[in-house]
Amino acid sequence: MKLKLDISEVDFVDSDIVDFYDSKTIFFEPTNKLPETVSFKIWGADIDKEFHWNQYVNLDDFPNIKRILDIKPERFTIKGFSTITFENVVAGKIEICPYEKASFVKLKNGENQTFKREWNISQIDTSIYFPYGACDLKLYTKGKVWFEFNPSDCVNYIDYIIDKKRNETFFGYLNEKELCANSIKYNDADPEK
């Protein structure tokens, strides 16, 4: 069962529903022309601890959520893919700072290398082939914003962070063959210390 939430009025910086700050990866292909409806997958989004689950699901159907609620979690993490969809998109901007072995790629002057693309009424900025790295994405819409996920994928945030099988938590998306060609080795993104 997928839960679909209307998050049109949500402040993504300080939300009491969903938080993408600590999301491990978003899968967004920056096209030359921004479509009217933009939808992409996210690995590892968080659900706020104050989220009112009983308004959306029967908790008896989701023992994983009941267990987490019993321990009073810091928040929930979706250990899997969720989807966010923006309707009636009018403009946007994406900036990417690529990583190499868990460090930002630097220019000769010491600043981080940054790739940027902007979509607005009259301008399309530079070209990007999406690298692995930190990303700042802004989309401006006049329509609804939907967030869809499977409540069965929810785990306690702390358990997610400290799980020693990081390939099944932080980088679990690498198991999705159609989405990722497994070109990133786990130690490239999160090397042993």
C-alpha positions as a Markdown table, in Angstrom:
| # | Residue | x | y | z |
|---|---|---|---|---|
| 1 | Met | 0.0 | 0.0 | 0.0 |
| 2 | Lys | 1.3 | 3.4 | -0.9 |
| 3 | Leu | 0.4 | 6.5 | 1.2 |
| 4 | Lys | 0.0 | 9.7 | -0.9 |
| 5 | Leu | 0.2 | 13.0 | 1.0 |
| 6 | Asp | -0.6 | 16.5 | -0.3 |
| 7 | Ile | 2.5 | 18.5 | 0.8 |
| 8 | Ser | 1.7 | 21.6 | -1.2 |
| 9 | Glu | 1.9 | 23.9 | 1.8 |
| 10 | Val | 4.8 | 22.2 | 3.5 |
| 11 | Asp | 8.0 | 24.1 | 4.3 |
| 12 | Phe | 10.7 | 21.7 | 3.3 |
| 13 | Val | 13.2 | 23.3 | 5.7 |
| 14 | Asp | 11.1 | 23.0 | 8.8 |
| 15 | Ser | 8.3 | 20.5 | 8.0 |
| 16 | Asp | 6.1 | 18.7 | 10.5 |
| 17 | Ile | 5.4 | 16.0 | 7.9 |
| 18 | Val | 8.3 | 15.1 | 5.6 |
| 19 | Asp | 12.0 | 16.1 | 5.6 |
| 20 | Phe | 14.4 | 15.7 | 2.7 |
| 21 | Tyr | 17.4 | 17.3 | 4.4 |
| 22 | Asp | 19.0 | 14.0 | 5.3 |
| 23 | Ser | 17.8 | 12.2 | 2.2 |
| 24 | Lys | 20.6 | 10.1 | 0.9 |
| 25 | Thr | 19.9 | 10.4 | -2.9 |
| 26 | Ile | 17.4 | 12.0 | -5.3 |
| 27 | Phe | 17.1 | 10.8 | -8.8 |
| 28 | Phe | 16.4 | 13.8 | -11.0 |
| 29 | Glu | 17.5 | 14.2 | -14.6 |
| 30 | Pro | 17.9 | 17.9 | -15.4 |
| 31 | Thr | 16.3 | 18.2 | -18.8 |
| 32 | Asn | 16.7 | 21.1 | -21.2 |
| 33 | Lys | 13.1 | 22.0 | -20.9 |
| 34 | Leu | 11.4 | 21.7 | -17.6 |
| 35 | Pro | 8.2 | 19.7 | -17.9 |
| 36 | Glu | 4.9 | 20.9 | -16.5 |
| 37 | Thr | 4.8 | 17.9 | -14.1 |
| 38 | Val | 8.1 | 16.9 | -12.5 |
| 39 | Ser | 8.3 | 13.6 | -10.6 |
| 40 | Phe | 11.3 | 11.9 | -9.2 |
| 41 | Lys | 12.4 | 9.2 | -6.7 |
| 42 | Ile | 14.1 | 9.8 | -3.4 |
| 43 | Trp | 16.0 | 7.3 | -1.3 |
| 44 | Gly | 15.9 | 7.8 | 2.5 |
| 45 | Ala | 13.4 | 10.6 | 3.2 |
| 46 | Asp | 12.3 | 11.2 | 6.8 |
| 47 | Ile | 8.9 | 11.4 | 8.3 |
| 48 | Asp | 8.5 | 13.7 | 11.4 |
| 49 | Lys | 8.0 | 12.1 | 14.8 |
| 50 | Glu | 4.9 | 14.1 | 15.3 |
| 51 | Phe | 3.2 | 12.8 | 12.1 |
| 52 | His | -0.3 | 11.7 | 12.8 |
| 53 | Trp | -0.2 | 8.2 | 11.4 |
| 54 | Asn | -3.7 | 7.2 | 12.6 |
| 55 | Gln | -5.2 | 9.9 | 10.3 |
| 56 | Tyr | -3.8 | 8.1 | 7.2 |
| 57 | Val | -3.4 | 4.4 | 8.0 |
| 58 | Asn | -4.7 | 1.7 | 10.3 |
| 59 | Leu | -1.8 | 1.2 | 12.6 |
| 60 | Asp | -2.7 | -2.4 | 13.2 |
| 61 | Asp | -1.8 | -3.0 | 9.5 |
| 62 | Phe | 1.7 | -1.6 | 10.1 |
| 63 | Pro | 3.4 | -3.2 | 13.1 |
| 64 | Asn | 6.7 | -1.6 | 12.2 |
| 65 | Ile | 5.2 | 1.8 | 12.8 |
| 66 | Lys | 3.6 | 0.8 | 16.0 |
| 67 | Arg | 6.9 | -0.6 | 17.3 |
| 68 | Ile | 8.7 | 2.7 | 16.4 |
| 69 | Leu | 6.0 | 4.8 | 18.0 |
| 70 | Asp | 6.4 | 2.8 | 21.3 |
| 71 | Ile | 10.0 | 3.9 | 21.6 |
| 72 | Lys | 9.3 | 7.5 | 20.9 |
| 73 | Pro | 11.5 | 8.0 | 17.9 |
| 74 | Glu | 13.5 | 11.1 | 16.9 |
| 75 | Arg | 11.9 | 10.6 | 13.5 |
| 76 | Phe | 11.1 | 7.9 | 10.9 |
| 77 | Thr | 13.2 | 7.1 | 7.9 |
| 78 | Ile | 11.8 | 5.6 | 4.7 |
| 79 | Lys | 14.3 | 2.7 | 4.0 |
| 80 | Gly | 13.3 | 2.6 | 0.4 |
| 81 | Phe | 12.1 | 4.8 | -2.4 |
| 82 | Ser | 9.5 | 7.5 | -2.1 |
| 83 | Thr | 8.2 | 9.7 | -5.0 |
| 84 | Ile | 7.6 | 13.4 | -5.0 |
| 85 | Thr | 5.6 | 15.0 | -7.8 |
| 86 | Phe | 5.2 | 18.7 | -8.5 |
| 87 | Glu | 2.3 | 19.8 | -10.7 |
| 88 | Asn | 2.1 | 22.9 | -12.9 |
| 89 | Val | 5.8 | 23.7 | -12.6 |
| 90 | Val | 6.8 | 27.2 | -13.8 |
| 91 | Ala | 10.5 | 27.5 | -13.0 |
| 92 | Gly | 13.4 | 25.8 | -11.2 |
| 93 | Lys | 17.1 | 25.7 | -10.4 |
| 94 | Ile | 19.5 | 23.0 | -9.6 |
| 95 | Glu | 23.1 | 23.3 | -8.3 |
| 96 | Ile | 25.3 | 20.2 | -7.9 |
| 97 | Cys | 28.7 | 20.0 | -6.1 |
| 98 | Pro | 30.2 | 16.7 | -7.1 |
| 99 | Tyr | 32.0 | 14.3 | -4.7 |
| 100 | Glu | 35.1 | 12.4 | -5.3 |
| 101 | Lys | 35.9 | 9.9 | -2.5 |
| 102 | Ala | 33.6 | 11.6 | 0.0 |
| 103 | Ser | 35.2 | 15.1 | -0.6 |
| 104 | Phe | 33.9 | 17.9 | -2.8 |
| 105 | Val | 35.7 | 18.4 | -6.1 |
| 106 | Lys | 37.7 | 21.6 | -5.8 |
| 107 | Leu | 38.7 | 24.2 | -8.4 |
| 108 | Lys | 42.3 | 25.6 | -8.6 |
| 109 | Asn | 41.2 | 28.5 | -6.5 |
| 110 | Gly | 40.0 | 26.2 | -3.7 |
| 111 | Glu | 36.3 | 26.7 | -4.2 |
| 112 | Asn | 33.9 | 23.8 | -4.7 |
| 113 | Gln | 33.2 | 22.8 | -8.3 |
| 114 | Thr | 29.5 | 23.6 | -9.0 |
| 115 | Phe | 27.3 | 22.8 | -11.9 |
| 116 | Lys | 24.1 | 24.8 | -12.2 |
| 117 | Arg | 21.0 | 24.9 | -14.4 |
| 118 | Glu | 18.1 | 27.3 | -14.2 |
| 119 | Trp | 14.8 | 27.1 | -15.9 |
| 120 | Asn | 12.7 | 30.2 | -16.1 |
| 121 | Ile | 10.4 | 31.9 | -18.6 |
| 122 | Ser | 13.2 | 33.3 | -20.8 |
| 123 | Gln | 16.4 | 31.5 | -20.0 |
| 124 | Ile | 18.0 | 28.0 | -19.8 |
| 125 | Asp | 21.4 | 28.0 | -18.2 |
| 126 | Thr | 24.4 | 25.6 | -18.7 |
| 127 | Ser | 24.3 | 21.8 | -19.4 |
| 128 | Ile | 24.7 | 19.2 | -16.7 |
| 129 | Tyr | 25.3 | 15.5 | -16.8 |
| 130 | Phe | 24.2 | 14.7 | -13.3 |
| 131 | Pro | 27.2 | 13.7 | -11.1 |
| 132 | Tyr | 27.2 | 12.1 | -7.7 |
| 133 | Gly | 27.4 | 14.8 | -5.1 |
| 134 | Ala | 25.5 | 17.4 | -3.0 |
| 135 | Cys | 22.5 | 18.9 | -4.6 |
| 136 | Asp | 20.3 | 22.0 | -4.1 |
| 137 | Leu | 17.1 | 21.8 | -6.1 |
| 138 | Lys | 14.4 | 24.4 | -6.2 |
| 139 | Leu | 11.2 | 24.0 | -8.2 |
| 140 | Tyr | 8.5 | 26.7 | -8.4 |
| 141 | Thr | 4.9 | 25.5 | -9.0 |
| 142 | Lys | 1.4 | 26.8 | -9.1 |
| 143 | Gly | -0.1 | 23.3 | -8.6 |
| 144 | Lys | -0.1 | 20.6 | -6.0 |
| 145 | Val | 2.9 | 18.8 | -4.6 |
| 146 | Trp | 2.5 | 15.1 | -3.7 |
| 147 | Phe | 4.6 | 12.8 | -1.6 |
| 148 | Glu | 4.1 | 9.0 | -2.0 |
| 149 | Phe | 5.7 | 6.2 | 0.0 |
| 150 | Asn | 5.1 | 2.8 | 1.4 |
| 151 | Pro | 4.6 | 2.9 | 5.2 |
| 152 | Ser | 6.0 | -0.6 | 5.4 |
| 153 | Asp | 9.4 | 0.9 | 4.5 |
| 154 | Cys | 9.5 | 3.1 | 7.6 |
| 155 | Val | 12.2 | 2.4 | 10.2 |
| 156 | Asn | 13.5 | 4.2 | 13.2 |
| 157 | Tyr | 15.9 | 7.0 | 12.1 |
| 158 | Ile | 18.6 | 6.0 | 14.7 |
| 159 | Asp | 18.5 | 2.4 | 13.5 |
| 160 | Tyr | 18.8 | 3.5 | 9.9 |
| 161 | Ile | 21.8 | 5.7 | 10.7 |
| 162 | Ile | 23.8 | 3.1 | 12.8 |
| 163 | Asp | 23.0 | 0.1 | 10.7 |
| 164 | Lys | 26.3 | -1.6 | 9.9 |
| 165 | Lys | 24.9 | -2.9 | 6.6 |
| 166 | Arg | 25.1 | 0.6 | 5.0 |
| 167 | Asn | 24.6 | -0.9 | 1.5 |
| 168 | Glu | 21.1 | -1.7 | 2.6 |
| 169 | Thr | 20.5 | 1.7 | 4.2 |
| 170 | Phe | 22.4 | 4.7 | 2.9 |
| 171 | Phe | 23.2 | 3.2 | -0.5 |
| 172 | Gly | 20.4 | 0.6 | -0.8 |
| 173 | Tyr | 19.3 | 2.3 | -4.0 |
| 174 | Leu | 22.3 | 0.7 | -5.7 |
| 175 | Asn | 20.3 | -2.5 | -5.7 |
| 176 | Glu | 17.8 | -0.9 | -8.2 |
| 177 | Lys | 19.3 | -2.1 | -11.5 |
| 178 | Glu | 17.1 | 0.0 | -13.7 |
| 179 | Leu | 17.8 | 3.2 | -11.8 |
| 180 | Cys | 21.5 | 2.8 | -11.0 |
| 181 | Ala | 24.1 | 0.9 | -13.0 |
| 182 | Asn | 26.1 | 0.2 | -9.8 |
| 183 | Ser | 28.8 | 2.5 | -11.1 |
| 184 | Ile | 29.4 | 4.0 | -7.6 |
| 185 | Lys | 31.2 | 1.7 | -5.3 |
| 186 | Tyr | 30.1 | 2.0 | -1.6 |
| 187 | Asn | 33.6 | 3.0 | -0.5 |
| 188 | Asp | 33.8 | 5.7 | -3.1 |
| 189 | Ala | 30.8 | 7.5 | -1.5 |
| 190 | Asp | 31.5 | 6.5 | 2.1 |
| 191 | Pro | 35.1 | 5.2 | 2.5 |
| 192 | Glu | 36.4 | 3.3 | 5.5 |
| 193 | Lys | 38.3 | 5.5 | 7.9 |
